[in-house]
Amino acid sequence: MPGPVGRGRVMRVLGIESSCDETGVALFEAGTGLLAHALHSQVALHAPYGGVVPELASRDHIRRILPLVRRVFEEAGIGLAAIDGVAYTAGPGLVGALLVGASVGRSLAYALGVPAIAVHHMEGHLLAPLLESPAPAFPFLALLVSGGHTQLVEVRALGDYRVLGDTLDDAAGEAFDKTAKLLGLPYPGGPALAALAEQGRPGRFRFTRPMVDRPGLDFSFSGLKTQVLTTVRALGTPLDDQARADIAYAFEEAVVETLVLKCRRALEQTGLERLVVAGGVGANRRLRAALSELMAQRGGAVFYPRPEFCTDNGAMIAHAGCLRLQAGERAPLAIEVHARWPLAAIGHRTP
């Protein structure tokens, strides 16, 4: 079995991310930070299908993962023997894709005689702003807006999470992608819609801010997507470029105002004055500006990961894994992944 970690040196952890359509690998050193990271995106592979094809995703992870591992070690200028642990994403995500990274990560750790740790994908996102300087201190409120997840989480400490608001149907990221498809934008739709919205004019369209007229912090964006569909049908096709831009503007405005209002409610409810924003939608410039304004008005602080770490990446997994390994946690020899894995269920895991 693996021996003690980091004996006589700081801890270095290899992180592997393969939950969906991006293969990410990184090396993280406690006290120093990120040593190297590499990412391969499958956007071009899935674009002809308008979305992620799970079998193609898994096969591409198999092709890419070992070359990326070699690359980060070369860039960091260290050898395999220099690492003290391996972290890999174990869920949630596509089972086939997860199994690729988990199998490589767990097997590599066993071969090197170092411990492994299975990382929750959303915990990786949640802690990604801690990679930056200045890093937020615990406790803080986290807005997670990644793929099929939109959540508000009270973060008291590592593994001490209370989900305050969750997605009831479509998450913000899903609504972005589906609305982009309605407007005839290419895959991936979210960034394309945000770019189009910059050309839009305010006031021509207004969409409902979903679930803001009732108590609670849960999210529901499926109705907003349906309003866009109704508007598009009423205008008739093909839409002219300005109409598409105006719809994109109004849609983005509705999503941003909804997220900001729910963040305000959560901050008031918890009394917290530090806000962390993470996940792909967290890179949206309009959202960042609105949340920065909110926290400035409250006299608080807002923290974001750099844009390249908003989407899936190996750095956030290496970092979260390092924190878990330092806390004495270990993954068993069995390789387990979870397509569904509630964030609130992970807690503090025993070594």
Buried (B, 14 or more C-beta within 10 A) or exposed (E): EBEEBBEEEEBBBBBBBBBBBBBBBBBBBBEEEBBBBBBBBBEEBBEEEEEBBBEBBBBBBBEBBEEBBEBBBEEBEBEEEBBBBBBBBBBBBBBBBBBBBBBBBBEBBBEBEBBBBBBBBBBBBBBBBBBBEEEBEEBBBBBBBBBBBBBBBBBBEBBEBEBBBBBBBBBBBBBBBBBBBBBEBEBBBBBBBBEBBEEBEEEEBEBEBBBEEEEEBBBBBBBBBBBBEEBBEEBEEEBEEEBBBBBBBBBBBBBBBBBBBBBBBBBEBBEBBBBBBBBBBBBBEBBBEBBBEBBEEBEBBBBBBEEEBBBBBBBBBBBBBBBBBBEEBBBEEEBEBBEEBBBEEBEEBEE
